[in-house]
Amino acid sequence: MSDTVLDVKGLRCPLPVLRANRVLRGLPPGAQLRVLATDRASVADFQAFCHETGHALVAFSEEAGVFRFLIRRRATEPEENPSDETQDGPETPR
């Protein structure tokens, strides 16, 4: 399986992460996305994005002002957070 490459060089925060998120949603679980960016803020942005979404930031590097990120899409969709409902259904006020 080859990696998908997303070139977001020249784009500023938050666009690199937003574009990567859009591409990742279309990839199968476990697929890898290579991102090329020039925004220095993208380093912290992609670290936070992966931490919050459960995707794995496999590697990142910088060469000649181009930041390269390798992101592996999470294996499963996150479970929805249940609301304050019991197994029998929502509680009724007393």
Residue, then its C-alpha position, 0 to 999 in steps of 0.5 A: m500500500s502506498d502512502t497518500v501525499l498531501d502538499v500544503k506548502g505555503l498554507r498557514c495555520p489552521l489550513p494544513v491540519l484542516r486539509a489533512n483531516r479531510v484527507l484522513r477521513g477518506l482513507p481506510p483505517g491504518a493508512q498513512l498520510r505524508v504531509l509536506a508543510t512550510d508553516r513552522a506552527s504546523v509542528a505543534d499543530f500536527q502533534a496536538f491534532c494527532h493527540e486529540t484525534g487518536h491518529a499516530l504521528v509516526a514521524f516528522s522532520e524538517e529539511a530546507g524549510v519543509f516539514r514532513f509528517l507521516i500520520r497513520r490513520r487510527a484503526t477504528e472510529p472513536e466511540e461516542n461519549p454516552s450522555d447521562e443516560t442509563q442502560d434503560g434510557p434517559e433518567t426522568p426528573r423527580 
